[in-house]
Amino acid sequence: MEFCAIELILVEVSVQHFGLNRSNFRCLPVNITKLESSGLTLFESINVVNNTRETLKMANGKVGKEIYDKFQNVIEKNAAFKTLVHISKIHSGEVDTMEGIEQDLKV
């Protein structure tokens, strides 16, 4: 059984056990698989994460809110992700300065 199939089973069990709305969590294994694949641009990868965040944000109930809050907390604490988002914005022309990047990018 491949990793994605296991994730789907875990999501399904969690949905049934906690009475969660399936549509809010079914994206998780699919989006994890997308992020693990090669060929996505930085912009596309960040969009996958942002779309996952928006889908989780719509989750109802206490458990749904806890899952969203945990996801949000992990993303907010991830300095490398913030740096990648900023670099993507520079690449797309949305931002034109490296100011605000906390990590040292020197090799």
C-alpha positions in Angstrom: 0.0 0.0 0.0 1.5 3.3 -1.0 1.8 6.3 1.4 -1.1 8.3 -0.2 -3.5 5.4 0.2 -2.6 5.2 3.9 -3.2 9.0 4.3 -6.6 8.6 2.6 -7.6 5.9 5.0 -6.5 8.0 8.0 -8.4 11.0 6.7 -11.5 8.8 6.2 -11.3 7.3 9.7 -10.8 10.7 11.2 -13.8 12.1 9.2 -16.0 9.2 10.4 -14.7 9.2 14.0 -15.0 13.0 14.6 -18.0 13.6 12.4 -16.0 16.0 10.2 -17.0 17.3 6.9 -15.2 15.1 4.4 -14.7 17.8 1.8 -12.6 19.9 4.2 -10.0 17.2 4.8 -9.9 15.1 1.7 -7.5 17.6 0.1 -4.8 16.7 2.6 -3.4 13.5 1.1 -3.9 14.8 -2.4 -2.0 18.1 -1.7 0.7 16.2 0.2 1.2 14.1 -2.9 1.3 17.2 -5.1 4.0 18.8 -2.9 6.1 15.6 -2.9 6.1 15.4 -6.7 8.7 17.1 -8.8 8.0 19.6 -11.5 5.9 22.1 -9.5 7.2 25.7 -9.6 7.7 27.6 -6.3 4.6 29.6 -7.1 2.5 26.5 -7.6 3.8 24.8 -4.5 3.0 27.9 -2.4 -0.5 27.9 -3.9 -1.0 24.3 -2.9 -0.2 25.2 0.7 -2.4 28.4 0.6 -5.3 26.4 -1.0 -4.9 23.8 1.8 -5.0 26.6 4.4 -8.2 28.0 2.9 -9.9 24.6 2.7 -9.0 23.8 6.3 -10.2 27.3 7.4 -13.7 26.3 6.2 -13.8 23.3 8.5 -16.6 23.3 11.1 -16.7 22.2 14.7 -14.1 22.1 17.5 -11.9 19.5 15.9 -12.0 21.3 12.5 -10.9 24.5 14.2 -8.1 22.8 16.1 -6.8 21.2 12.9 -6.8 24.6 11.1 -5.2 26.3 14.1 -2.4 23.7 14.2 -1.8 24.0 10.5 -1.7 27.8 10.8 0.6 27.7 13.8 3.1 25.4 11.9 3.1 27.6 8.8 3.5 30.8 10.9 6.5 29.4 12.8 8.2 28.1 9.6 10.8 30.8 8.7 11.9 28.9 5.6 8.3 28.9 4.2 8.1 32.7 4.8 11.3 33.1 3.0 10.1 31.0 0.0 6.9 33.0 -0.1 8.9 36.2 -0.2 11.2 34.9 -2.9 8.1 33.8 -4.9 6.7 37.3 -4.6 10.0 38.8 -5.8 10.0 36.4 -8.8 6.4 37.4 -9.7 7.1 41.1 -9.4 4.7 41.6 -6.5 7.7 42.7 -4.3 11.0 44.2 -5.4 13.1 44.0 -2.3 14.8 41.3 -0.2 13.9 43.3 2.9 12.0 41.3 5.5 13.7 38.0 4.7 14.9 36.7 8.1 17.2 33.9 6.8 20.7 34.4 5.6 20.7 33.3 2.0 24.4 33.4 1.4 26.0 30.2 0.3 
